[in-house]
Amino acid sequence: MIELSGDIPFLWRLSAESSEGYCSVAMVVPCPPETEIHDLTIETSVLSLSSDSTRSETEETLEWNQEDINLFLKLVNQRNISSNQPMTDTVRVDLTDPDIIDIIHVVAAAGFGVAFTSCGLLKQSDGSLPVHNFDVGSFASLNTLNGFKSCVVVDVEDDDVVCVLLDDIDVRSLDDFDQLSRHDLLLVKRLDILHPEFAESRIKPSGAVLH
């Protein structure tokens, strides 16, 4: 259990994944050098497309930026509220909790993933569904050709919204993709964002690996 009250001592580690310039993304929690405990590493399913060919060939460590921290804390606090846990000045985080690991996946996807276009994936809004008031970190759902799918809003700019999928979307009917997977990024419009309760499920095991 880690208790967070100020700066979060979290790092991202980007490691070469392929010759096409992709890097795997893992979260690293450094341990004090005077201890014999190894740094904690949580692997994610997120791949980062590097614009720098040398970066994709070597391992790189980055500190979490403020956007990472804000999104992480907001999602953790929302989880605590839904679990009827009291709000405090500090946040206690169990990094072996599957829900917390899934939040880390979402934050990694928001920071390093490449957003796919939603063209042809969503049912056109006809105004019959209620408008959902949302912000960065809000849970939501999308009315896709395969039914309602869960997502988390991670970026909003004017009418454009970027969300992290929490469900797979089967898109074999389209020529460009076979499937969009959990933790992929999708670029949609404001009107596409619906209340999270429309989706069938919001909680699934993440399958992340701890080292």
Secondary structure, DSSP 8 states (H G I E B T S, - for coil): -EEESSS---EEEEEE--TTSEEEEEEEE---TTSS---EEEEEEEEEE-SSTTGGGS-EEEE--HHHHHHHHHHHHHHHHHTT----SSEEE-TT-HHHHHHHHHHHHHHH--EEE-TTTB----S-S------TT-EEEEEETTEEEEEEEEEEETTEEEEEESS-EE-TTSSS-SEE-TT-EEEEEGGG-B-GGGSS-S------EE-
